[in-house]
Amino acid sequence: DGSGLSRQEIEEALGRPIDFGVPSDGAWPVRAANEGVPLWVMARHGRLSRALEQVAVALFPSSSRRRRRPVVRRMGTPTQVSWRG
């Protein structure tokens, strides 16, 4: 929307380049939070979910070699997520 600081202004203020950008993804993050469902489960292929996954892979490359898939069980509220590798 043009408000706020530009990427260049932020980088100049920090004195270094920005490593990651995290996009807005509309109402998905708010909906996930309100429903108590992890964003990655509710909108796995959304822009924000993909961007956060890229940040995680960049920060923890050895962990990303072994893909983990979520196992989601609905047992009332909230949704429980466990990980199996």
Salt bridges, closest charged atoms under 4 A:
GLU11 OE2 - ARG7 NE 3.54
ASP19 OD2 - ARG16 NH1 3.12
GLU35 OE2 - ARG31 NE 3.07
GLU53 OE2 - ARG67 NH1 2.76
